[in-house]
Amino acid sequence: MRDLTLVRRIERDGTRVTGVTVEDLRTHEQEFVPADLVVVAADAFRSPSLPWASGIRPRALGRYLTEHHVVIGTVALDGERMSRLVTDDELGRELARRAQNPADPVGAVNRIPFSEPDHPISLQVMYAENPPFPLDPEHPAAGNRWGYVNMGYGVRKHPRVEDGVRFDDDELDYRALPNMTIEYALTDSEDEEIEFATGMLRRAGNALGTFVADPRLLPNGSSLHYMGTMRMGEADDDTSVADPYSRVWGYENLVVGGNGLIPTANTMNPTLTSVALAVRGARQAVEDLTHASA
Ligand SMILES: Cc1cc2nc3c(=O)[nH]c(=O)nc-3n(C[C@H](O)[C@H](O)[C@H](O)COP(=O)(O)OP(=O)(O)OC[C@H]3O[C@@H](n4cnc5c(N)ncnc54)[C@H](O)[C@@H]3O)c2cc1C
């Protein structure tokens, strides 16, 4: 492990990777680090930029960018309806318990998961005593004793080759790596799913209380869950970068990791999926290395 060190290039001899060139950001000294196996796990944008900068450019590299879109709203819970479920005493005890740890802004998180075909979206409901933004004290729902829920539906972005990150060989970024331009658009079918999610959110929120922030679609990229830019696939057919064990097609010892590998649309946090893929890839890597050294 090296702190303040940037990997600049993946070095190779034909289809075999020999190691990486790293730069110490304090001294700007560069050094070659030899390796039997290189794993690139530098997030869904910077991971593909490294092979690109190193002349490793499968056609799918950086393409098929996805995230999940987020339709969100905030509701002040309706006291009359909530008091059918929770007594005033119970609410008082819960508020007292929560007051012991006022630094924690969210009291509870619940989810309704994705399921096809009936619920092709996933819902996250976060309960808190206060709204997640300053609410005008004059607002009729300000200081609501029953609290608020911030509710968001995650909506699929279906992978398309048109969506992705384009790397520029001539224009470099602040680290002198290829500059990035995001190319990304929603399709009609995605707009339809977003409309469906917005309607569902409106229905769910109205069942719980009064909206203090109306259902709305957050701007592209707001999920912070970027995927697909180094997607795995069953075959080396230009629609994927890596095989099902995260090994870059056409290279003996180059492996990729992280959310960029996720090849399909999802509607929720991707990290656990990436961890599962990494475990599978790591087991295979151990086998490959053992086999190579035998
Ligand atoms: C604010 C926020 C909240 C989130 N909340 C959740 C959540 O609740 N649940 C969830 O599942 N996911 C969440 N995510 C997503 C989660 O953080 C990512 O899925 C996860 O971090 C991806 O792991 P990774 O190892 O692929 O990439 P990263 O964690 O981004 O790690 C990549 C690392 O590579 C380094 N790097 C990049 N380029 C180079 C280079 N050239 N040389 C050397 N190092 C380099 C970076 O500095 C970084 O340390 C959240 C993300 C954000 C931003």
The ligand as an ORCA input file, in Angstrom:
! r2SCAN-3c Opt
* xyz 0 1
  C     -21.610     10.152     -0.965
  C     -21.709      8.701     -1.388
  C     -22.540      7.850     -0.691
  C     -22.638      6.514     -1.063
  N     -23.468      5.694     -0.346
  C     -23.563      4.404     -0.710
  C     -24.394      3.521      0.032
  O     -25.056      3.920      1.003
  N     -24.460      2.225     -0.349
  C     -23.752      1.756     -1.428
  O     -23.854      0.553     -1.760
  N     -22.936      2.568     -2.134
  C     -22.827      3.866     -1.799
  N     -22.016      4.690     -2.524
  C     -21.252      4.105     -3.628
  C     -19.942      3.479     -3.107
  O     -19.145      4.485     -2.527
  C     -19.219      2.840     -4.293
  O     -20.075      1.828     -4.821
  C     -17.907      2.196     -3.875
  O     -17.079      3.115     -3.189
  C     -17.198      1.701     -5.115
  O     -15.997      1.088     -4.708
  P     -14.713      1.060     -5.638
  O     -13.637      0.380     -4.884
  O     -15.073      0.518     -6.981
  O     -14.341      2.590     -5.910
  P     -13.895      3.711     -4.893
  O     -14.370      3.465     -3.510
  O     -14.247      5.012     -5.552
  O     -12.317      3.551     -4.858
  C     -11.511      3.864     -5.962
  C     -10.175      4.319     -5.427
  O      -9.231      4.381     -6.497
  C      -8.445      5.535     -6.323
  N      -7.876      5.902     -7.642
  C      -8.522      6.363     -8.745
  N      -7.651      6.533     -9.752
  C      -6.442      6.171     -9.283
  C      -5.142      6.126     -9.858
  N      -4.896      6.470    -11.135
  N      -4.116      5.714     -9.067
  C      -4.331      5.344     -7.777
  N      -5.545      5.359     -7.181
  C      -6.574      5.771     -7.932
  C      -9.403      6.571     -5.754
  O      -8.678      7.602     -5.114
  C     -10.221      5.703     -4.794
  O      -9.614      5.623     -3.521
  C     -21.893      6.021     -2.166
  C     -21.043      6.897     -2.882
  C     -20.957      8.218     -2.490
  C     -20.028      9.124     -3.287
*
